[in-house]
Amino acid sequence: MSRRFVLVASAFLPLLACAGPAEPAVPAPPPAAPRAVESPAATGEGPAGAGATPSPIVTRGRATYLRYCALCHGQNAEGYAADHANAIGNPAFLAVADDAFLRAAITDGRPGTPMSAWGRAHEGPLDDVLIDSLVAYLRSLATAPAVDVSAVQVSGSVERGRALWSAECTRCHGERGEGSEVATSVSHPNFHRTVSDGYLRHTIEHGRPGTPMPAFGHLPSQSLDDLVAFVRSLEHAPDRPSPPPGDPPPGIADLVINPTGQPPRFTLREDRFVPSEAVKNALEQNRRMVILDARATSDWALGHIPGAAPFPFYDIEQMAQQLPRDGTWILAYCACPHAASGHVVDELRSRGFEHTAIIDEGIHFWMDHGYPVARGAAP
């Protein structure tokens, strides 16, 4: 194995260790006929089997969820542990989100947003077996009967919907549906590719009880259709630069950027955060440092700060052993912008790494301001 691949290869060791013996890959399902996942009744959880022992697939899904998803979506899928991370355990959401929708969201993510693509097809850490276990676990949280929205027909006006959106929805979801700290994005192409008009209409009408999303069932039926039509018009990819093809991840010998350079002089906010501009300037001055991308490996491959190494928040124990302990500044960033990177820095500090900091505004701020970006080749 090339030394340039050592860093990322080690990131998968814990996953393989906890997964047990190798299992045959489960082929990806065609969109029209998704694979069945055990229902709450079959798993012994949910309304049909409350208090019963969960099935093995649900138990495995819970462990997978805690490792990869809880940091942003909360320990019990209650949502909003990090910006934009919605309540995926909410009963009203699970009632209208079918298994195909959940599987696609996990596998493909929302590139350009904090939601990573977790599937192996996108260089993420999860194979089909683990993704199916996640879907089964989420389904086991359902406490409300499923609502079939597949036959709902919508006929609305984008212009009328625009006025309603401005009056009722912009303050949470943004002008272009980009989302906020309390509301998820509703504009990403991956979302629109898998969501039905019936899902959108039902969500607008009934809201998400227990979350900041209110119900708008008091509006006339035509107004609900108009809002759906406008939401459909919002579809767009996040405005991020497209970096050129790049190199494989750095190996152990290449972790330190500018190894012969002088150390940077950072002034930290709250003893934790360093501004993106200060990091950019330090790179331009050829300062010595290590930069860690705390997101899933799929995000690192899509675009990262030049010289940054993939250091996913879920594999800290293996990765930390490879970092220098000579006082070199070690910076971490993510897209949240502080959830994953903050977790990494806290863990590193607990292991005795003192010169550590979070790149304050995160990778999207970095990209939006035109700072240098590199694309990673898959290991």
C-alpha positions in Angstrom: 0.0 0.0 0.0 1.3 3.5 -0.9 2.2 5.7 2.1 -0.2 8.3 0.6 -3.1 6.0 1.3 -2.2 5.1 4.8 -4.3 7.9 6.4 -7.6 7.1 4.8 -7.1 3.4 4.9 -6.7 3.5 8.6 -10.0 5.4 8.9 -11.9 2.3 7.9 -10.3 -0.1 10.4 -12.8 0.7 13.2 -15.7 0.2 10.9 -14.4 -3.2 9.7 -13.7 -4.2 13.3 -17.2 -3.4 14.6 -18.9 -4.8 11.5 -17.6 -8.3 12.1 -16.8 -10.7 9.3 -17.1 -9.5 5.7 -20.6 -9.7 4.4 -21.6 -10.0 0.7 -22.5 -6.6 -0.7 -26.2 -6.0 -1.2 -26.9 -4.6 -4.6 -28.4 -1.2 -4.8 -32.1 -1.3 -5.4 -33.8 0.2 -8.5 -35.8 3.3 -7.6 -39.1 1.8 -8.6 -38.6 -1.3 -6.4 -36.7 -0.5 -3.2 -35.7 -3.3 -0.9 -38.0 -4.0 2.0 -36.8 -3.1 5.5 -38.2 -4.7 8.6 -41.3 -2.9 9.9 -41.7 -1.7 13.5 -43.8 -4.8 14.1 -41.1 -7.1 12.9 -38.4 -5.3 14.8 -40.1 -5.4 18.1 -40.0 -1.6 18.4 -42.5 1.1 17.6 -46.2 1.0 18.3 -46.6 -2.7 17.3 -44.0 -4.0 19.7 -43.2 -1.5 22.4 -40.9 -2.9 25.0 -40.0 -6.0 23.0 -36.4 -6.8 22.2 -35.2 -5.1 19.0 -34.2 -7.2 16.0 -30.5 -7.5 15.1 -30.9 -5.2 12.2 -32.3 -2.4 14.4 -29.7 -3.0 17.1 -27.0 -2.7 14.4 -28.7 0.4 13.0 -28.8 2.1 16.3 -25.0 1.5 16.8 -24.4 2.8 13.3 -26.6 5.9 14.0 -24.8 6.7 17.2 -21.4 6.6 15.4 -22.2 8.6 12.3 -25.4 10.5 12.7 -26.0 11.4 16.4 -23.4 14.2 16.4 -25.7 16.3 14.2 -29.2 14.8 14.4 -29.1 14.1 18.2 -28.7 11.0 20.3 -32.4 10.0 19.7 -32.8 11.6 16.2 -34.5 14.6 17.8 -32.6 16.9 15.4 -30.8 20.3 15.5 -27.8 19.1 17.5 -26.0 20.9 14.6 -27.3 23.6 12.2 -29.7 22.3 9.5 -29.8 18.8 11.0 -33.5 18.0 11.0 -35.5 15.8 13.4 -35.3 12.5 11.4 -36.9 10.6 14.3 -40.0 12.9 14.3 -43.2 10.7 13.9 -44.7 13.1 11.4 -41.6 13.0 9.2 -41.4 9.2 9.3 -45.1 8.9 8.5 -44.5 10.4 5.0 -40.9 9.6 4.3 -40.7 6.1 2.8 -37.7 3.8 2.9 -36.6 4.8 -0.6 -36.5 8.4 0.5 -34.5 7.6 3.7 -32.1 5.4 1.8 -31.4 7.9 -0.9 -30.8 10.7 1.7 -28.3 8.6 3.6 -26.5 7.3 0.5 -26.3 10.4 -1.6 -26.5 13.1 1.0 -26.8 16.8 0.0 -23.5 17.8 -1.5 -22.6 21.4 -0.8 -24.5 21.3 2.6 -23.5 19.8 6.0 -25.4 16.6 5.0 -22.7 14.2 3.8 -23.1 11.4 1.3 -22.5 8.3 3.4 -22.7 5.7 0.7 -19.7 3.8 -0.7 -20.6 5.0 -4.2 -19.6 8.5 -3.1 -16.5 7.4 -1.1 -18.4 7.4 2.1 -17.9 4.8 4.9 -21.3 2.9 4.7 -22.1 -0.1 2.6 -25.6 -1.1 1.6 -25.9 -3.4 4.6 -25.2 -0.6 7.1 -27.4 1.8 5.3 -30.3 -0.7 5.4 -29.7 -1.1 9.1 -29.9 2.7 9.5 -33.2 2.8 7.6 -34.5 0.0 9.8 -33.5 1.8 13.0 -35.2 5.0 11.9 -38.3 3.1 10.9 -38.4 1.5 14.3 -38.8 5.0 15.8 -42.1 5.6 14.0 -45.0 6.0 16.4 -47.6 7.1 13.9 -49.1 5.2 11.0 -47.7 5.7 7.6 -49.5 8.2 5.3 -49.7 7.3 1.6 -49.1 10.5 -0.3 -48.1 8.9 -3.6 -51.4 9.6 -5.3 -51.7 13.3 -4.3 -52.0 15.6 -7.3 -50.9 19.2 -7.1 -51.7 22.1 -9.5 -50.4 25.4 -8.3 -49.0 28.8 -9.3 -45.4 29.6 -8.7 -46.1 33.4 -8.6 -48.9 33.0 -6.0 -46.7 30.6 -4.1 -43.8 33.1 -4.1 -46.0 35.7 -2.2 -47.0 33.1 0.4 -43.4 31.9 0.7 -42.2 35.5 1.4 -44.9 36.0 4.0 -44.8 32.7 5.8 -41.6 30.7 5.1 -38.6 33.0 4.3 -37.7 33.7 7.9 -36.9 30.1 8.6 -36.1 28.5 5.2 -34.5 31.5 3.6 -35.2 33.3 0.3 -34.0 30.3 -1.8 -34.9 27.5 0.5 -31.3 27.2 1.7 -32.3 26.6 5.3 -31.2 28.0 8.7 -30.3 26.8 12.2 -33.9 25.8 12.8 -35.1 24.8 9.3 -33.7 22.4 6.8 -32.9 23.1 3.2 -35.8 22.4 0.7 -33.9 23.4 -2.5 -31.2 20.8 -3.0 -31.5 18.7 -6.2 -31.1 15.5 -4.3 -34.1 16.4 -2.2 -36.2 17.2 -5.1 -35.2 14.1 -7.0 -36.6 11.8 -4.3 -39.5 13.8 -2.7 -43.0 13.7 -4.1 -45.5 16.5 -4.4 -47.7 14.7 -1.9 -44.9 14.7 0.7 -44.4 18.4 0.3 -48.1 19.2 0.4 -48.7 17.0 3.5 -45.7 18.5 5.3 -46.9 22.1 4.6 -50.4 21.3 5.6 -49.7 19.3 8.8 -46.2 20.7 9.8 -43.9 18.7 12.1 -45.3 18.7 15.6 -42.5 19.0 18.2 -40.3 21.0 15.8 -40.2 24.6 14.7 -42.1 23.6 11.5 -45.8 24.8 12.0 -48.8 23.5 10.2 -50.4 25.6 7.5 -53.7 23.7 7.2 -55.6 26.9 7.8 -54.6 28.0 4.3 -57.0 27.3 1.4 -56.3 24.1 -0.5 -55.2 26.1 -3.6 -52.7 28.1 -1.5 -51.1 24.8 -0.4 -50.7 23.7 -4.0 -49.2 27.1 -4.8 -46.6 26.7 -2.1 -45.7 23.3 -3.4 -45.3 24.7 -6.9 -43.0 27.5 -5.6 -40.9 25.0 -3.5 -40.4 23.0 -6.7 -39.1 26.2 -8.4 -36.4 26.6 -5.7 -34.5 23.6 -6.8 -30.8 24.5 -7.3 -27.4 23.2 -6.3 -25.6 25.2 -3.7 -23.4 27.9 -5.2 -20.0 26.4 -4.5 -16.9 26.4 -6.8 -16.1 23.2 -8.6 -12.4 22.4 -7.7 -10.3 20.6 -10.3 -9.3 16.9 -9.9 -6.7 16.5 -7.2 -4.3 14.2 -5.5 -5.0 11.2 -3.2 -5.0 12.0 0.5 -1.7 12.7 2.2 0.2 9.9 3.9 1.7 10.1 7.3 4.9 11.7 6.0 2.9 14.5 4.3 0.5 15.4 7.1 2.4 18.6 8.0 1.8 21.5 5.5 5.0 23.5 4.9 7.1 21.3 7.3 10.1 23.7 7.1 8.0 26.9 7.7 7.6 29.0 10.8 4.6 28.4 13.1 1.6 30.6 12.5 0.6 33.2 15.1 -3.1 32.7 15.7 -5.3 34.7 18.1 -8.1 32.4 19.1 -11.7 33.4 19.9 -12.9 31.8 23.1 -9.6 29.8 23.1 -11.2 27.6 20.4 -11.8 29.3 17.1 -9.4 30.7 14.5 -10.8 32.9 11.6 -10.8 31.4 8.1 -9.0 34.5 6.9 -6.2 34.0 9.4 -5.7 30.4 8.1 -5.7 31.5 4.5 -3.1 34.1 5.3 -1.0 31.5 7.2 -1.1 29.2 4.1 0.0 32.1 1.9 2.9 32.7 4.2 4.0 29.1 4.1 3.4 28.5 7.8 3.8 25.1 9.3 0.5 23.5 10.4 -1.8 20.5 10.0 -5.3 20.9 8.7 -7.9 18.2 9.3 -11.2 17.8 7.4 -13.5 16.4 10.1 -16.3 15.6 7.6 -17.1 12.3 6.0 -14.5 11.2 3.5 -17.0 11.7 0.7 -17.0 15.4 1.5 -13.2 15.6 1.5 -13.1 14.1 -1.9 -15.6 16.6 -3.2 -13.7 19.6 -2.1 -11.3 20.6 0.7 -8.8 23.2 1.9 -5.5 22.5 0.0 -3.3 20.3 2.1 -6.0 19.2 4.5 -6.1 15.5 5.4 -9.4 13.6 5.8 -9.9 13.1 9.5 -13.5 12.0 9.9 -15.0 12.7 13.3 -16.1 9.1 13.7 -12.5 7.6 13.5 -10.6 9.8 15.9 -8.9 7.0 17.9 -7.1 5.5 14.9 -6.3 8.8 13.3 -5.0 10.7 16.3 -2.1 8.2 16.6 -0.7 9.6 13.3 -0.6 13.3 14.3 2.7 15.1 15.3 3.2 15.8 19.0 5.9 18.5 18.6 3.7 21.5 19.1 2.6 21.9 15.5 -0.7 23.8 15.2 -3.5 21.3 14.3 -6.6 22.9 12.9 -9.9 21.2 12.1 -12.9 22.3 10.1 -16.3 20.9 9.0 -19.5 22.3 7.4 -21.7 22.5 10.5 -19.6 24.7 11.1 -18.6 23.6 14.6 -20.2 20.3 15.4 -17.8 17.8 13.8 -14.7 20.0 14.0 -15.5 20.9 17.6 -15.8 17.3 18.5 -12.4 16.5 16.9 -10.6 19.4 18.7 -12.1 18.4 22.0 -11.0 14.8 21.5 -7.5 15.9 20.5 -7.1 18.2 23.5 -8.2 15.4 25.8 -5.3 13.4 24.3 -2.8 16.1 25.1 -2.7 18.1 21.8 -2.5 21.6 23.0 -2.0 23.7 19.8 -5.4 22.9 18.3 -8.2 25.1 17.0 -11.4 25.1 15.0 -11.5 27.0 11.7 -14.4 29.2 12.8 -16.7 29.7 9.9 -16.3 26.3 8.2 -15.7 25.1 4.7 -18.7 26.7 3.1 -17.6 30.1 4.2 -14.2 29.3 2.9 -15.6 28.3 -0.5 -18.0 31.2 -0.7 -15.2 33.7 -0.2 -13.2 32.3 -3.1 -10.4 30.9 -0.9 -8.3 28.1 -2.5 -10.0 24.7 -2.8 -8.7 21.3 -3.9 -10.5 18.2 -4.9 -9.4 14.8 -3.7 -9.0 11.6 -5.7 -10.5 8.6 -4.2 -8.1 6.3 -2.4 
